[in-house]
Amino acid sequence: MIKHSILETPTVINPPIKLIDIIYNCPVCDYEIEIDMFVDDNSFLKCDGCEHITKFRIKKI
């Protein structure tokens, strides 16, 4: 079983960054998750459907 997933977020802005109205489908159960939060490299979200954890990785471009 997958322990967690990584959601890489490219940006030109220094973290934390605000993600607004992003729809992300859980890679395990395909549950739709709406992201509306400030994120940095320590941020994560948990799926309400299966409790799978997705961690954010901020990629500076």
N, C-alpha and C positions, 0 to 999 in steps of 0.2 A: 504494500500500500504506500502511496505517496505521502511523505510527511508534511510537506508544504509546497506551494508553488511560488514562483517569483514573477511579479508584474513589473517589467522594466518601463520606466517613465522618462523619456527624453525631454530635456528642457534647457533653455538658455538662462532661466532664472535660478538664483540660489535658493536652496530649500530652507524652510518648508514652502511648498507650493500648494495652491488651492486647486483641487479638482472638483468641478461642478457638473452635475447631471451626466455622469459617465455610467453607462450600463455595461457591466462585466458579467459574463457567464462563468459560473464555477466550473473548473476543468474536471471535476469529479462527477457532479450530479447535474450539471447544466442549469442550475438555479440562477435566475437573474438577480444580480446584486447592483443596487444603485449606489454609486460612490459620490459623496458630496462632503468632502473633508479636506483639511490640511494634511499633507503627507511629507515625510522625509524618509531617510533610510531605515529608521527604527519603526516605521508605521506598518500596520498589518490590518487585515480584515478577516472576519470569520463568517463563513457561509451559514445562513440561517437554515438551510436545507440539510446539510450533512456535517457541519462544523469543521469543514476543511479550512485551513489557514492559508491565506495568500499574503506574502510579504512584498512590500514595495522596494524597488531599487531605483534610485534617482540617477539618471545618466546625463551628465553635463555635456552639452553639444556646443 
